[in-house]
Amino acid sequence: MPEIQSSESQESDRLSSILAGYLTPKELAGTFGVTERTIARWHRHRQGPPRVTIGRKVYYRQESI
């Protein structure tokens, strides 16, 4: 019998597919080998890759890195 996914699970899957080409500040910091604080400093000084804000969440496009 096929499993029925909860609406929360479906929403999570949909959201992860939408954000597949984006990195969080933590992931970006790991990619460059710096801290998240350094990423925030880059933003304040208008350095580093451009970022996208969705609600209160910040993401970086992988294509821009």
N, C-alpha and C positions, 0 to 999 in steps of 0.2 A: 504494500500500500504506500503510495507516495506521501512524503512528509509535507505538511502544510506549514509554510514559513509564517512567522508572526509578522504583523505589520511593521514592528520595530526593526526586525531583521531585514525586511525588504527595503525599508528606508535607509538603513545603514549600508546595504549593498549598493543602492542607487547613488548615495552620497559619495561612497568610495570610488565609484566608477567616474563620477563627475570630476572629482579631485585627483584623478590618477596622474595627471601631468603636473602636479603641484607639490611643493615641499613645504613643510612647516619650518619655522625658524630653527627649531631643534635639529631637524634633519639637515637643513642648510649648514648649520654650524658644524655638524659632524662631517659633512662633505668637504668643507674647507679646513677642518681641523682647528677651528676657533671656538670661542664660547658664544652663547646666545647674547651675552652682553656686548660682545664685539659686533655682532650683527645689528643690534639696536643702535650702537654708536655709529655704524656705517649709515644707517638710515637718518639719524640726526644730522650727520654731516653731508648728507646727500651723496653718499658713495655706495658702492656695491650694486647688486642687481635690483631692478625695480620690483616692487611688491604689490600685491593685490590684497585688499581688505574686504572680507565678506562678513558682514556683521561686526563682531569684535575679534574675529580670527584673522590672522595674517598668513598669507601664502606667497610662495615664490614660484614662478613658472620655471620648469626644468629647461625649457628652450632658451630662457634668458640667461642661464648660468653658463 
